[in-house]
Amino acid sequence: MSSRAVGDGTPRGRWIEAVLCATSISDAVRVLLLALALEMDADAVVEMDQKEAAGLLARSERRISDRFKMATEAGFLRRISRGQRNGRSRYQGVIPAPSTGHPGVRKSDPVNRTPGGPVGNLQPDGSQPVETASLPDGRGSGRSPQAPTVNRTPGRPVETAPSKGTARAPSKRTYSNHQSPAPSGTDATASTQTAAKVSQSAQDQAAARWLNDNYGLTDEDAATVMREVRRRAPRRIQKAVPYLESMVRDPKSGAPKRDLADIIAAVQLAETVDADQEDGAPGLQLVDDPSQPYERSVREALADAHQMSMLLTVDGQAAPGPDEARARRGADYARELMAERAARKAAP
């Protein structure tokens, strides 16, 4: 390329001068444009396909395709027509219109916009319509378009764009109308404890109804029975009613059990003794100080109920008489105690 070709005043010469002085393109793109200038006519028009340019510069078609794209985006090259069936495409060298900007940053072409309206003419002022940069020819390598590589110019800072791996400052998390932030550890613990209390209260109410239906217990007596049942349970009771049923009859063998009947009898016996103390019955004051009220615990009542059941048996056999039914059926025994207590309270 002679110096005369550079300064001959033709569109081609002026374009070559602009390419040599450009700071917005890399040296690799500059080499491609100067190679195209060797085949250009005076109007800066050249016919060449990317495969031919790759052979001229001894580079792969993929690299040449990227450099064609970068030259088009920088505004130094535009494609006039696409070659048909692997034919040559026609390109024309253009000089980007000057624009304001910071040094070292690639300048963008100024555009004409209608104030308050849609975008007007998007081409540089005074230039011819330019074909919009399109994707690489699908009949070529088939490689998807890539982002422009870093432009490096000696003596100038590297122009980079934020990469995918660049760390970003954490943004505030927003929640939609159907989402809520996850509860903290304290809130989760409090919520779990509240749910457990509600569940136990519901279980106690169901157990109270069951005890009332089967044994005629009041809510107060049922609450006392449930406290004793929970105290004696080897582990936490999940379902109160099935557990009470298992205390009456073995779930596997079906054999009757007296565990629940003993607890109910002890509760009723303790309340009967309290009623006797209220009526002033003699012989039941067991404390040293007569001025102090006699208080009987459920545990003591259970011990008395066990002793009573032992007295009602002889050598492991139920004693004859009416006590035999009491020894075999704790539920009937509890009902009799309730009847006795009711009769005692109703007596004048």
C-alpha positions in Angstrom: 0.0 0.0 0.0 1.7 3.2 -1.2 1.6 6.6 0.6 -0.1 8.0 -2.4 -3.1 5.6 -1.9 -3.4 6.9 1.6 -3.5 10.6 0.9 -5.0 10.6 -2.6 -8.2 12.3 -1.4 -10.5 9.5 -2.6 -13.1 7.9 -0.2 -10.7 4.9 0.0 -7.7 7.1 1.0 -9.7 9.0 3.6 -11.0 5.8 5.0 -7.5 4.3 5.3 -6.4 7.4 7.2 -9.3 7.1 9.6 -8.5 3.4 10.2 -4.9 4.1 10.9 -5.8 6.9 13.4 -8.7 5.1 15.1 -8.4 4.3 18.8 -11.7 2.6 19.2 -10.6 -0.7 17.4 -8.1 -3.3 18.3 -5.0 -3.9 16.2 -6.4 -7.2 15.0 -9.5 -5.4 13.5 -7.2 -2.8 12.1 -5.2 -5.5 10.2 -8.4 -6.9 8.8 -9.6 -3.5 7.5 -6.2 -2.7 5.9 -6.3 -6.1 4.2 -9.7 -5.2 2.8 -8.3 -1.9 1.6 -5.9 -3.7 -0.7 -8.9 -5.0 -2.7 -11.1 -1.8 -2.4 -11.8 0.5 -5.3 -11.7 4.3 -5.1 -15.1 4.4 -3.5 -13.9 2.1 -0.7 -16.1 -0.8 -1.9 -14.7 -4.4 -1.9 -16.1 -7.8 -2.7 -14.8 -10.5 -0.4 -16.2 -13.3 1.7 -15.1 -14.2 5.2 -13.5 -17.5 4.1 -11.3 -15.6 1.6 -10.3 -13.1 4.2 -9.4 -15.9 6.6 -7.1 -17.4 4.0 -5.5 -14.0 3.2 -4.7 -13.4 6.9 -4.0 -17.1 7.8 -6.6 -17.0 10.5 -9.6 -19.2 11.3 -13.0 -18.3 9.9 -14.3 -18.0 13.4 -11.8 -15.3 14.3 -12.4 -13.5 11.0 -16.1 -13.6 11.6 -15.7 -11.9 15.0 -13.4 -9.2 13.6 -15.9 -8.5 10.8 -18.6 -8.0 13.4 -16.4 -5.8 15.6 -15.5 -3.6 12.6 -19.2 -3.3 11.7 -20.1 -2.4 15.3 -17.3 0.2 15.4 -18.7 1.9 12.4 -15.8 1.4 10.0 -17.5 -1.2 7.8 -20.9 -2.0 6.5 -22.2 -4.7 4.3 -23.9 -3.6 1.1 -25.1 -7.0 -0.1 -24.9 -10.6 1.0 -23.4 -13.1 -1.3 -25.8 -15.8 -2.5 -24.9 -19.4 -2.0 -21.4 -18.8 -0.6 -20.8 -16.0 -3.1 -18.9 -12.9 -2.3 -20.4 -10.2 -0.1 -19.9 -6.5 -0.9 -18.6 -4.3 1.9 -18.0 -0.5 1.9 -15.6 1.3 4.2 -17.3 4.2 6.2 -15.9 6.7 8.6 -17.8 7.0 11.9 -19.2 10.4 12.6 -17.4 12.3 15.4 -19.2 12.4 18.7 -18.5 13.6 22.2 -17.3 11.3 24.9 -14.6 10.7 27.5 -11.1 9.9 26.3 -10.4 6.2 26.1 -14.0 5.3 25.8 -15.4 4.2 22.5 -17.7 7.0 21.1 -21.2 6.2 19.9 -22.7 7.7 16.9 -25.1 10.6 17.6 -28.7 9.9 16.7 -31.6 12.1 15.8 -34.5 11.7 18.1 -37.9 13.4 18.1 -38.4 15.1 21.5 -41.0 13.2 23.5 -41.7 10.8 20.5 -40.4 7.6 19.1 -36.8 7.2 17.9 -36.3 9.0 14.6 -33.4 8.5 12.2 -30.9 6.4 13.9 -28.1 7.0 11.4 -25.3 9.4 11.9 -26.0 13.0 10.7 -25.1 13.5 7.0 -24.4 9.8 6.3 -26.2 7.3 4.1 -28.5 4.7 5.5 -26.5 1.9 7.0 -27.6 -1.7 7.0 -28.3 -3.0 10.5 -25.6 -5.4 11.7 -27.1 -8.9 11.5 -26.1 -12.2 12.9 -23.3 -14.2 11.1 -24.4 -16.2 8.1 -26.0 -19.4 9.2 -24.4 -21.2 6.4 -21.0 -20.5 7.8 -19.3 -22.0 10.8 -22.7 -22.0 12.7 -21.0 -20.4 15.7 -23.3 -18.3 17.8 -22.4 -14.6 18.0 -20.1 -13.7 20.9 -19.6 -10.5 22.8 -16.8 -8.2 21.5 -13.4 -9.0 22.8 -11.4 -6.6 24.8 -10.0 -3.7 22.8 -6.4 -3.0 23.5 -4.5 0.0 22.1 -0.9 0.8 23.1 -0.8 3.7 25.6 -4.5 3.6 26.4 -6.4 1.8 29.2 -8.2 -1.4 28.4 -11.8 -1.1 27.5 -13.8 -3.8 29.2 -17.4 -4.5 29.9 -18.7 -6.2 33.0 -18.2 -9.9 32.6 -20.5 -12.7 33.8 -18.0 -13.6 36.6 -17.9 -10.0 38.0 -19.1 -9.9 41.6 -22.1 -7.7 42.1 -23.2 -6.0 45.3 -26.0 -8.0 46.9 -29.4 -6.4 46.3 -32.3 -6.3 48.8 -34.5 -9.3 48.5 -38.0 -8.5 47.6 -41.0 -10.7 48.2 -44.2 -11.0 46.2 -47.7 -10.9 47.7 -47.6 -14.7 48.0 -44.2 -15.0 49.6 -43.0 -14.1 53.1 -39.5 -14.1 54.6 -38.4 -17.3 56.3 -38.9 -17.0 60.1 -35.8 -16.5 62.3 -34.7 -19.1 64.8 -36.5 -17.5 67.7 -39.7 -17.0 65.8 -39.7 -20.6 64.6 -39.2 -22.0 68.1 -42.0 -19.8 69.5 -44.3 -20.9 66.7 -43.5 -24.6 67.3 -44.2 -24.2 71.0 -47.5 -22.5 70.4 -48.5 -25.2 67.9 -47.6 -27.9 70.5 -49.7 -26.2 73.2 -52.7 -25.9 70.9 -52.4 -29.5 69.9 -52.2 -30.7 73.5 -55.2 -28.6 74.5 -57.2 -30.1 71.6 -56.2 -33.6 72.7 -57.2 -32.9 76.3 -60.6 -31.7 75.2 -61.2 -34.8 73.2 -60.0 -36.9 76.1 -62.4 -35.1 78.5 -65.3 -35.8 76.2 -64.3 -39.5 75.9 -64.0 -39.8 79.7 -67.4 -38.1 80.2 -69.1 -40.4 77.7 -67.6 -43.6 79.1 -67.1 -42.9 82.8 -69.3 -39.9 83.4 -66.4 -37.7 84.7 -66.7 -34.0 84.9 -64.3 -31.7 83.1 -62.4 -31.1 86.4 -62.1 -34.8 87.1 -61.1 -35.6 83.5 -58.3 -32.9 83.7 -57.0 -34.5 86.9 -57.1 -37.9 85.3 -55.2 -36.7 82.1 -52.5 -35.1 84.2 -51.9 -38.3 86.0 -52.0 -40.3 82.8 -49.4 -38.0 81.2 -47.2 -38.2 84.3 -47.2 -42.0 84.2 -46.8 -42.3 80.4 -43.3 -43.5 79.4 -43.2 -41.0 76.5 -45.1 -38.0 75.2 -48.7 -38.9 74.3 -49.4 -37.9 70.7 -53.1 -38.9 70.6 -54.9 -38.9 73.9 -58.1 -40.9 73.1 -56.3 -43.9 71.5 -53.9 -43.9 74.4 -56.8 -44.0 76.9 -58.4 -46.9 75.0 -55.1 -48.8 75.1 -55.2 -48.4 78.9 -58.6 -50.1 79.0 -57.9 -52.9 76.6 -54.6 -54.2 75.1 -54.5 -53.2 71.4 -52.8 -56.4 70.4 -54.3 -59.2 72.5 -57.6 -57.5 73.4 -57.2 -58.4 77.0 -58.8 -56.0 79.5 -56.6 -53.7 81.5 -57.2 -51.8 84.7 -54.6 -49.0 84.3 -57.1 -46.3 83.6 -59.7 -47.7 86.0 -57.1 -47.5 88.9 -56.3 -43.9 88.1 -60.0 -42.9 87.9 -60.7 -44.8 91.2 -57.8 -43.0 92.9 -59.1 -39.6 91.7 -62.6 -40.4 92.9 -61.3 -41.7 96.2 -59.3 -38.6 96.8 -62.4 -36.4 96.1 -64.6 -38.6 98.3 -62.2 -38.2 101.2 -62.2 -34.4 100.6 -66.0 -34.5 100.7 -65.9 -36.4 104.0 -63.7 -33.8 105.5 -66.1 -31.1 104.4 -69.0 -32.9 106.0 -66.9 -33.4 109.3 -66.9 -37.2 109.2 -64.9 -38.6 112.1 -61.9 -40.9 111.9 -60.5 -39.4 108.6 -58.3 -36.6 110.1 -54.8 -38.0 109.8 -52.7 -34.8 110.3 -51.3 -33.8 113.7 -52.7 -30.3 113.6 -56.5 -30.4 113.4 -56.5 -26.7 112.3 -54.8 -27.6 109.0 -57.1 -29.0 106.2 -56.4 -32.5 105.1 -55.0 -32.7 101.6 -54.8 -36.0 99.8 -52.7 -36.4 96.6 -53.6 -38.5 93.6 -50.4 -40.6 94.3 -51.7 -41.5 97.8 -55.1 -42.3 96.4 -53.5 -44.6 93.9 -51.7 -46.4 96.7 -54.9 -46.8 98.6 -56.7 -48.1 95.5 -54.0 -50.7 95.0 -54.3 -51.8 98.7 -58.0 -52.0 98.3 -57.7 -54.2 95.2 -55.3 -56.4 97.1 -57.7 -56.8 100.0 -60.5 -57.8 97.5 -58.5 -60.8 96.3 -57.5 -64.0 98.1 -54.6 -66.1 96.7 -54.9 -64.3 93.4 -58.7 -65.1 93.2 -61.4 -62.6 93.4 -63.2 -62.6 96.7 -66.8 -63.8 96.6 -69.7 -61.5 97.0 -70.4 -58.1 95.5 -66.7 -57.1 95.7 -65.9 -59.5 92.9 -67.5 -57.2 90.3 -65.5 -54.3 91.7 -62.2 -56.1 91.5 -62.9 -57.1 87.9 -64.4 -53.9 86.5 -62.7 -50.7 87.6 -65.1 -48.6 85.6 -68.1 -49.9 87.6 -66.2 -49.3 90.8 -65.5 -45.7 89.7 -69.2 -45.2 88.9 -70.2 -46.5 92.4 -67.8 -44.1 94.0 -69.3 -41.3 92.1 -72.8 -42.4 93.1 -71.7 -42.6 96.8 -70.2 -39.1 96.6 -73.3 -37.7 94.9 -75.5 -39.3 97.6 -73.3 -38.0 100.4 -73.5 -34.4 99.0 -77.3 -34.7 98.5 -77.9 -35.9 102.1 -79.1 -33.2 104.5 
